[in-house]
Amino acid sequence: MLELEHFFACPYCGETISMFLDISVRKQQYIEDCEVCCNPIQINYEFENETLLSFSANSIEQ
């Protein structure tokens, strides 16, 4: 499995989070908890030819 380490700020607490993205899957959307504040984050990303085209990490309205 090809992976890319990506850093982003948590939309809740602002802490920098490191995440490994699976390059072999062209487009993904899922929810992952922040490793610092444990709030759920909606992750969306898209790859093309091993290049990260887009990435977003958003809070979830509750």
C-alpha positions in Angstrom: 0.0 0.0 0.0 1.3 3.4 -0.9 0.9 6.1 1.7 1.5 9.8 2.0 1.9 11.5 5.4 -0.2 14.7 5.5 -0.3 17.3 8.2 -3.4 19.5 9.0 -5.0 21.5 11.8 -7.9 20.0 13.7 -11.0 22.1 13.0 -11.9 22.0 16.7 -8.8 22.4 18.8 -6.3 23.7 16.2 -3.6 21.2 17.0 -1.5 19.9 14.1 -2.4 16.3 13.3 -0.4 13.8 11.2 -2.3 11.3 9.0 -1.3 8.7 6.5 -3.4 8.9 3.3 -3.8 5.8 1.1 -2.5 6.8 -2.4 -3.9 3.6 -3.9 -7.5 4.8 -3.3 -8.2 7.7 -5.7 -10.9 9.4 -3.6 -11.9 8.9 0.0 -14.4 10.3 2.5 -14.6 9.2 6.1 -14.8 10.3 9.7 -11.8 10.1 12.1 -11.5 11.3 15.6 -8.9 13.9 16.5 -6.0 12.3 18.3 -5.8 15.3 20.7 -9.4 16.4 21.5 -11.3 13.3 20.3 -13.9 15.2 18.3 -15.0 13.7 14.9 -13.5 15.1 11.8 -14.9 14.7 8.3 -11.9 13.8 6.1 -12.1 14.1 2.3 -9.2 13.7 -0.2 -8.5 12.9 -3.8 -5.4 11.7 -5.6 -4.4 11.6 -9.2 -1.2 9.8 -10.3 0.1 9.8 -6.7 -0.5 13.6 -6.5 -2.8 14.9 -3.8 -5.3 17.1 -5.6 -7.5 18.1 -2.7 -7.8 17.6 1.0 -10.3 18.9 3.6 -10.8 18.2 7.3 -14.0 19.7 8.6 -15.9 19.7 11.9 -19.2 17.7 12.0 -22.4 19.6 12.9 -24.0 17.9 15.9 
